[in-house]
Amino acid sequence: MKPLLRWIHAVIAVAIMSTLSACGGTSGAAPATFPAAGIVNPPQQVAPSSGGQPTIQPTRPLLPPDNLTTVELHVRLDPFTNPPTGCSLPCYNNLTVGQANVNDVYDFYSHLGIGLPDLIPGDYPGIQDGSGRLAAWLTKSRDAAAAESMGLAAPLVTVFVTDTVTDTVSVGWEYLPPYLPILQVMNQMGQPDALLIGIVPFQGETDYLVELRYDERQTGFLYFGKGLPEGRGIRACLDADSVKSVSLGIARRGLVPLDGLEYSDTLKPLEETLGMSYANFAAAMTTSGCVEISASALSQWN
């Protein structure tokens, strides 16, 4: 069964488990923990200190974390279908980079079922000078154990702030979520300002990266996947069978979304490296869903 179909079936199964849980069937299940393997993490930005004072203690009562099923969590992570009123990218779940303060970040995480104790250990104490990272694996959906056993690894959300103001937010999935196929992104966002491709030899295979970057909307989408051998070259297919992870990044103006992710230094303009225009790329995604990369083209990454 293809991963996308497994994902859909798993979501249906998790929804059933959620219903049973509401009736008392699985309410005692312990929350699952999820490994970090497969997700490329944003680097910690070096940010100016705001003087060492604890400037970001909550200044208002914090919202309690929402009690979500895995299905409900993924509905909220979908940036395109029924976003909060008046909040479309670069606003994401009512968080607007460059404007949101740290209390807004706490509310953002609460909306995803995450409280302060659920943040990655050390992040909350480490940000008390007003600059740093607040990150969390989204493991607190009430059917998380059932979801994890079905292959729905918890996404990783990472927020960086400087002087209490949000710089970047990113979400990483260890699979291709059904709400972020590349055609969906292009249909919703239009032609990107930058279309980039990277090649990475990895453990006997050749992996690829494809990034769509939208400058005006301060947003980037990065697909990391396994290249399929094609003669002496490869095919980079953007389907659920080949994609290993997907990252969504949003950055305040002056910063590049998803900048500094692992292997992002291999990214180069697709048109310069493969001689493929955006129109031809879009046509390839519509037909085969793959890009052919010849052996001579691969040599540009040697």
C-alpha positions as CSV (number, residue, x, y, z in Angstrom):
1,M,0.0,0.0,0.0
2,K,1.3,3.4,-0.9
3,P,2.3,5.8,2.0
4,L,-0.4,8.3,1.1
5,L,-3.1,5.6,1.2
6,R,-1.6,4.3,4.5
7,W,-1.7,7.8,5.9
8,I,-5.4,8.2,4.9
9,H,-6.3,4.8,6.3
10,A,-4.3,5.5,9.5
11,V,-6.1,8.8,10.0
12,I,-9.5,7.0,9.7
13,A,-8.3,4.4,12.2
14,V,-7.0,7.1,14.5
15,A,-10.4,8.9,14.3
16,I,-12.1,5.6,15.3
17,M,-9.6,5.3,18.2
18,S,-10.4,8.9,19.2
19,T,-14.1,8.0,19.3
20,L,-13.3,5.0,21.5
21,S,-11.1,7.2,23.7
22,A,-14.0,9.6,24.2
23,C,-16.0,6.7,25.5
24,G,-13.3,5.6,27.9
25,G,-11.8,2.9,25.7
26,T,-8.2,4.3,25.4
27,S,-8.2,7.2,27.8
28,G,-5.5,5.5,29.9
29,A,-3.0,5.3,27.0
30,A,0.4,6.9,27.7
31,P,1.5,9.6,25.3
32,A,4.0,8.4,22.7
33,T,7.4,9.8,22.2
34,F,8.8,10.3,18.7
35,P,12.4,10.1,17.5
36,A,14.0,13.0,15.7
37,A,15.3,10.9,12.8
38,G,14.4,12.2,9.3
39,I,13.6,15.8,10.2
40,V,16.1,18.5,9.3
41,N,16.2,21.1,12.1
42,P,16.5,24.8,11.7
43,P,19.9,26.1,13.1
44,Q,19.9,28.1,16.3
45,Q,20.2,31.7,15.3
46,V,22.7,33.9,17.0
47,A,20.5,36.7,18.3
48,P,21.4,39.8,20.2
49,S,20.7,39.6,23.9
50,S,18.1,41.9,25.4
51,G,20.3,42.5,28.5
52,G,19.9,39.3,30.4
53,Q,16.7,40.3,32.2
54,P,13.8,37.8,32.3
55,T,11.7,39.8,29.8
56,I,9.4,37.1,28.5
57,Q,7.7,35.6,31.5
58,P,4.0,35.3,30.6
59,T,2.3,38.7,30.9
60,R,-1.2,37.3,30.8
61,P,-2.8,34.0,31.8
62,L,-1.7,31.4,29.3
63,L,-4.3,29.5,27.3
64,P,-4.6,25.9,28.4
65,P,-3.4,23.5,25.6
66,D,-6.3,22.4,23.4
67,N,-7.2,18.7,23.8
68,L,-6.9,17.4,20.2
69,T,-7.1,14.2,18.4
70,T,-4.4,13.5,15.7
71,V,-7.0,14.3,13.0
72,E,-7.9,17.6,14.6
73,L,-4.2,18.5,15.0
74,H,-3.5,17.9,11.3
75,V,-6.5,20.0,10.3
76,R,-4.8,22.9,12.2
77,L,-1.5,22.2,10.6
78,D,-3.0,22.4,7.1
79,P,-2.1,26.0,6.0
80,F,-4.7,26.1,3.1
81,T,-7.9,24.5,4.2
82,N,-10.0,26.6,6.7
83,P,-7.3,28.6,8.3
84,P,-8.2,30.9,11.2
85,T,-10.3,33.8,10.0
86,G,-8.1,36.5,8.5
87,C,-5.0,34.4,8.8
88,S,-3.4,33.2,5.6
89,L,0.3,32.7,4.9
90,P,2.5,34.3,6.2
91,C,0.1,34.3,9.1
92,Y,-0.1,30.7,10.4
93,N,-2.4,29.5,13.2
94,N,-2.7,33.2,14.3
95,L,1.1,33.6,14.5
96,T,2.6,36.4,12.3
97,V,6.4,36.5,12.2
98,G,7.9,39.9,12.8
99,Q,4.9,40.9,14.9
100,A,4.1,38.1,17.3
101,N,5.6,38.3,20.8
102,V,6.5,35.4,23.0
103,N,3.1,35.3,24.7
104,D,1.6,34.9,21.2
105,V,4.0,31.9,20.6
106,Y,2.7,30.3,23.8
107,D,-0.8,30.7,22.5
108,F,0.3,29.3,19.1
109,Y,1.6,26.2,20.8
110,S,-1.6,25.9,23.0
111,H,-3.6,25.9,19.8
112,L,-1.6,22.8,18.7
113,G,-2.1,21.0,22.1
114,I,1.3,22.0,23.6
115,G,1.9,23.6,26.9
116,L,5.2,25.0,28.4
117,P,6.1,21.6,30.0
118,D,5.9,20.0,26.6
119,L,8.5,22.2,24.9
120,I,11.9,20.6,24.2
121,P,13.8,20.6,27.5
122,G,15.9,23.7,28.1
123,D,14.1,25.9,25.5
124,Y,11.9,27.8,28.0
125,P,14.7,28.5,30.5
126,G,17.1,29.3,27.7
127,I,14.9,32.0,26.2
128,Q,14.4,34.1,29.3
129,D,16.7,36.8,28.0
130,G,14.2,37.3,25.2
131,S,16.0,35.6,22.3
132,G,16.4,32.0,21.3
133,R,14.3,28.9,20.4
134,L,11.0,27.4,21.5
135,A,10.4,24.0,19.9
136,A,8.2,21.0,20.5
137,W,7.3,17.7,19.0
138,L,3.6,17.6,18.6
139,T,3.1,14.4,20.7
140,K,0.2,15.5,22.9
141,S,-2.8,14.6,20.9
142,R,-4.9,12.3,23.0
143,D,-4.6,9.4,20.6
144,A,-0.9,10.0,20.0
145,A,0.1,6.4,20.9
146,A,-2.3,4.9,18.4
147,A,-1.2,7.4,15.8
148,E,2.5,6.7,16.3
149,S,1.9,2.9,16.0
150,M,0.3,3.6,12.6
151,G,3.2,5.6,11.2
152,L,1.9,9.1,11.9
153,A,5.1,10.4,13.4
154,A,4.6,13.7,15.3
155,P,5.7,16.8,13.4
156,L,8.3,19.1,14.9
157,V,7.5,22.8,15.3
158,T,10.3,25.3,15.9
159,V,10.0,29.0,16.6
160,F,12.9,31.4,16.9
161,V,12.6,34.8,18.6
162,T,14.9,37.8,18.8
163,D,14.3,40.4,21.6
164,T,10.9,38.8,22.3
165,V,9.6,39.1,18.7
166,T,9.1,36.1,16.4
167,D,11.7,35.7,13.7
168,T,10.8,32.3,12.1
169,V,8.5,29.4,12.5
170,S,8.9,26.0,10.8
171,V,7.1,22.7,10.8
172,G,8.7,19.4,9.8
173,W,6.9,16.2,8.8
174,E,8.7,12.9,8.4
175,Y,6.4,12.0,5.4
176,L,4.4,13.9,2.8
177,P,1.2,15.1,4.5
178,P,-1.8,14.8,2.2
179,Y,-2.4,18.6,2.5
180,L,1.1,19.5,1.1
181,P,1.6,17.7,-2.2
182,I,3.6,20.0,-4.4
183,L,0.7,20.6,-6.9
184,Q,-1.5,21.7,-4.0
185,V,1.2,24.2,-3.0
186,M,1.6,25.5,-6.5
187,N,-2.2,25.8,-7.0
188,Q,-2.6,27.7,-3.7
189,M,0.5,29.9,-3.9
190,G,1.2,30.3,-7.6
191,Q,4.6,30.5,-9.2
192,P,7.4,30.7,-6.7
193,D,9.9,33.5,-6.7
194,A,12.6,30.9,-6.4
195,L,12.5,27.2,-7.5
196,L,15.6,25.4,-6.2
197,I,17.0,21.9,-6.4
198,G,19.7,20.1,-4.5
199,I,21.4,16.7,-4.7
200,V,22.9,14.8,-1.8
201,P,24.7,11.4,-2.0
202,F,23.4,9.5,1.1
203,Q,24.1,6.0,2.3
204,G,24.4,4.4,-1.2
205,E,21.6,6.4,-2.8
206,T,21.2,9.8,-4.2
207,D,18.7,12.1,-2.4
208,Y,17.2,15.3,-3.7
209,L,15.8,18.5,-2.2
210,V,13.3,20.7,-4.0
211,E,12.3,24.1,-2.5
212,L,9.6,26.6,-3.5
213,R,10.2,30.0,-2.0
214,Y,7.6,32.8,-2.0
215,D,9.3,36.1,-1.1
216,E,6.2,38.2,-0.8
217,R,4.5,35.7,1.5
218,Q,7.7,35.1,3.4
219,T,7.2,31.4,3.1
220,G,9.1,28.3,1.8
221,F,8.3,24.7,1.2
222,L,11.1,22.1,1.1
223,Y,10.8,18.5,-0.1
224,F,13.5,16.0,0.8
225,G,13.3,12.6,-0.9
226,K,15.0,9.6,-2.4
227,G,16.1,9.8,-6.0
228,L,15.2,6.8,-8.2
229,P,18.0,5.5,-10.4
230,E,17.5,6.3,-14.1
231,G,20.4,5.0,-16.2
232,R,23.4,6.9,-14.8
233,G,21.1,9.7,-13.6
234,I,18.1,9.8,-11.3
235,R,14.5,10.8,-11.2
236,A,13.4,13.1,-8.4
237,C,9.7,12.2,-7.8
238,L,7.7,14.4,-5.5
239,D,5.2,11.7,-4.5
240,A,4.4,10.0,-1.2
241,D,6.5,7.0,-2.1
242,S,9.7,9.0,-2.6
243,V,9.4,12.0,-0.3
244,K,11.1,11.4,3.1
245,S,10.2,14.7,4.8
246,V,8.6,18.1,4.1
247,S,9.3,21.4,5.8
248,L,7.2,24.5,5.9
249,G,9.0,27.7,6.9
250,I,7.9,31.3,7.4
251,A,10.4,34.1,8.2
252,R,10.1,37.8,8.9
253,R,11.2,40.2,6.2
254,G,15.0,40.3,5.9
255,L,15.4,36.5,6.7
256,V,15.1,33.6,4.3
257,P,12.5,30.9,5.2
258,L,14.2,27.5,6.0
259,D,17.6,29.0,5.6
260,G,20.3,26.9,7.2
261,L,18.4,23.6,7.1
262,E,20.7,20.5,6.7
263,Y,21.8,20.2,3.1
264,S,20.2,23.5,2.1
265,D,23.7,24.6,0.9
266,T,23.3,22.2,-2.0
267,L,20.2,24.1,-3.4
268,K,20.7,25.8,-6.7
269,P,18.2,27.4,-9.2
270,L,16.4,24.6,-11.1
271,E,16.5,26.6,-14.4
272,E,20.2,27.1,-14.2
273,T,21.1,23.6,-13.3
274,L,18.6,21.6,-15.3
275,G,17.6,24.1,-17.9
276,M,14.0,23.7,-16.8
277,S,11.6,26.6,-16.6
278,Y,8.8,26.8,-14.0
279,A,6.2,26.1,-16.7
280,N,8.1,22.9,-17.7
281,F,8.5,21.9,-14.0
282,A,4.7,22.5,-13.4
283,A,3.9,20.4,-16.5
284,A,6.2,17.6,-15.2
285,M,4.5,17.6,-11.8
286,T,1.1,17.4,-13.4
287,T,2.0,14.5,-15.7
288,S,4.6,12.2,-14.1
289,G,5.3,14.0,-10.8
290,C,9.0,13.5,-11.5
291,V,12.1,15.5,-12.7
292,E,14.7,13.7,-14.8
293,I,18.3,14.5,-13.8
294,S,21.0,13.3,-16.1
295,A,24.4,12.1,-15.0
296,S,26.0,15.3,-16.5
297,A,23.5,17.4,-14.5
298,L,24.3,15.5,-11.3
299,S,28.0,16.3,-11.8
300,Q,27.2,20.0,-10.9
301,W,26.9,18.8,-7.3
302,N,30.2,16.8,-7.2
